Amino acid sequence: MKKEIRFLIQCYFGDIEDPYFAAIDKAYYDMQTHTVSAEKKQIFEMRFKESEYLYERLTNIQKEDDYDAWHEGTAHEMKKISKPVELSYGQIQKWINMSVKYLYTFKSLGVEGVDEYFIKHKSEFHAPLDSYVLEHLNKSDKWSQIPSYEWYKEISEEISFEEEYRDWPDYARDARIKRDGYEKPADPNSFKRYIQDNYSNNEKAYCGKIRWQTKKKN
């Protein structure tokens, strides 16, 4: 692996001596922010038990012949383990699917210690469902509140892992523009607002409409 790639991965994931743990840990933060509500001790215990279980499942995934069956079985077991915090299937799919997405990325970039399975079986993987993906699919569901595996499966069949992997940056950009618009002023005390008020220029990336969503000049 090139040293430049390792540097970027280290900055984003922290210690990647064990890429499986790094993927699971980062995927947890992707899922947990503003969606898990319980006593801190309960959350810590749940996170530890779930991480141990998901680590065991992912490090032995090469033994599996049916990824869909592996995914469903893993999700149901994680649902049981999550008590009393009671993760939803929406939260569980995000944790599993982002872990797999990171491991696929690691293997693609040449990170050592990731099984070849994560390249060979990418066509079978599930796209992580988040607000950007659901908006792209014109779904009103909240990903973190998807209540059943059947409900999740029905939605997930509408988008492939490879499509989501390729186009997610566009989904995120389009959703932010739709939500905020180019005209919406930023926080008055922010650097973004300073740029909007003084240097808005759609021709320049630094202060252009995509990066800063700056207001248009008359």
N, C-alpha and C positions, 0 to 999 in steps of 0.2 A: 504494500500500500504506500502511495506517495506521501511524503511527510506533510505536504500542504493539505491533503485530504484528512490526514490524521489530526492535524492542528484544528481544522474546522469541526471535526467530529468531537474532539476533546472539549472545545469551547461550548458546544451545544449540549453534549451528554455528560460531561464530566468524565470521571474515570471509566474507561471502557475496557479494562483488563478482562472483565467478563461481559461480552457484548449482549448476552441474554438478559442479564440483570439490568444492564444499562437501558435496553429497549423496554423492559417491563416497567422500570422506574420512571422513565420519561413518559411512557404511555399512561401511567397512573396520573401524572400531573395534567396531561392532556384531558383526561376524563374527570378528574376530581374538582377542578377549579369551579367554584360556585354551584356544584351539583350534589355534593355529599354533605348531609346534615345529620350530625349525631354528636354525642359526647366525644371529646378528643381521645380519651382512652379507648373507647369502642372503635373509633376510626383507625387508630394505630394498630390495634389487635387485628381488625379486619384486613388492613393493608398487609400486615406481615403474613397472615395465613394465606391470603389470596396470592400474594407474590410467590410464596413458597410453592403453592400448588401450580400456578401458571408456569413457573420456572421448570418444574418437573415435566409438565405437559409439553412445553416447547422444546426442551432439550432431548426429548424422546420422540418427537413428532416424525422422525424419519422411519419409524416402525409402522406408521399408519398407512393404510391403503386408500382410505376414504376421508378426504379432508372435511367434507361437510359433516360427516358423522363425528369426526374428531371435534369440530367446532361446536356442534350442538351439545355433545356430551360435556365438553369443557364449560360451556355457558351454564348448563343446568347445575353442574357441581359448584361452580362459583356462586351461583344464586343461593345454594344451601349454605356455603361457607360464609357468606356475607352477613348472616344473621348475627346480632340484632340490628345491624345497620340497614340491611335490606336494600342492596343495590338493585336497580331496575335492570331489565334486559338491555335497555338502551345504554346504560352505563357500562354494563359488562361487555357488550359488543365493542364499544369504543376501546376499552382496555385491551381486549384480545386483538382486535384488528389493527390497532396502532402498534402493538408489540410486533405483530407479524410484518407490518409495513416497514418498521425500522429494521428488522432483521433482514428482510429482503434488500433494503437499501445498503445495509452494512456489507452483505455478501456481494452485492453488485459493485461496491467500491473497493473490495479486496480486504475487508477487515477479517483478520484471522479468527478462527474459533467458531464460525457459523457454518452449520451444515449445508451441503449442496441442495438439500431439499427446498430451501427457500428461494432458489432460482428455478429448479425444475418444475415446481408446482405452483408457480405464480398465477397461472391461468385459473386455478381453483380457489384462490384466496378471496376473501370477502372485502368489499370496500368499507372503510370506516364511515359510519353515518354520523354527520355533524350538522349544524344548522345550515352551513353553506351548501352541502350536498342535498339536504332536504329541500332547500329553497330552489336549487337547480332542478329538482324533480317535481317542483310545484306541490310539495307536501306541506300541510299545516302542522304535522306532528312535531313535538319537541323531542329531539333525539334522546335526551336524558330521562325522558318519562315513558319511553316505549315499554309497555307493560308485560308483553309476552314474547316468547321466542318465535311463535307463529307470525305475530305482527311484524317483528323484525325481519323474518325470512321473506315475507311478502314484499317488503320495501326493498330489501337488499338485492332481490332478483332483478330489479330495474336498472342496476348499474354494476358494471364489472370493476374488479380491483384495478385492472390495467387502465380503464377509462378514468377512474377517479385519481389514480396516481399521476396520470398525464395532465389532467385538466383541473385538479383541485386549486392551483393558484388562480386560475381564471374564475372559478366559482367564488373564491374568497374575495377577489377584487370586485367582481360584479355585484356581489351581495353588499359590500361596503358602500359602493357607489349608489346602489339603489336605496340603502338605508339612510345615508348621510347626504347624498347629492353633492354636486360640485359647489353649491351655493352656501351650504351650511357653515356658519362661522365656528371656528374652533374655540376652545377655552380662552378667555381674554388674556390670561397670564401665560399662555403657552407659546413656545417657539413657533409652532405651526400657525398660530393666529398672527404672530408678528410677520411671518412670511406672507400670509394672506393679505394683510393690510398694507404691506410695503413693497413686496417684491413678486407678487403673483405674475407668473409668466408661463403660459401653457406650452411654450416651445422649449423650455428648459426642464430637464429631468429633476433637477434639484428643487425647483419650486413649481413644477408643473402639475397638471391636474391629476395625474395618476398617483404620484408619490404623496402629494399633500392634499389632494382634493380641494384645491384652492378655488376661491370664488372667481368668477369670470369678470374681466374688466369690460366696462362699457366702451 
